[in-house]
Amino acid sequence: MTSFTTQGSMMRLKRYLDDYRPRLEQAIRAIQVLETSDAESEEFAQALADLQVCATVLEPYSEGVVSAIEQYTEEQPDGE
């Protein structure tokens, strides 16, 4: 049975992932544009700028996701 604390950790993890996913998807789209666009185009420049913003935003979220995973794992009883 999942304890209240473990449920809280799972909720925290889901919250981080809900915030993380849209930025990650935006970064993937930007990379796709970079792969298919002329490096001299405005589209390329915008994709590069978007990717930079995504990387800046994703970095602290990545740390939060790792922390949430570690907390959830630590709260799991042995054998589960």
Secondary structure, DSSP 4 states (H G I P E B T S, - for coil): ---HHHHHHHHHHHHHHHHHHHHHHHHHHHHHHHHHS-TTSHHHHHHHHHHHHHHHHHHHHHHHHHHHHHHHHHHSPTT-
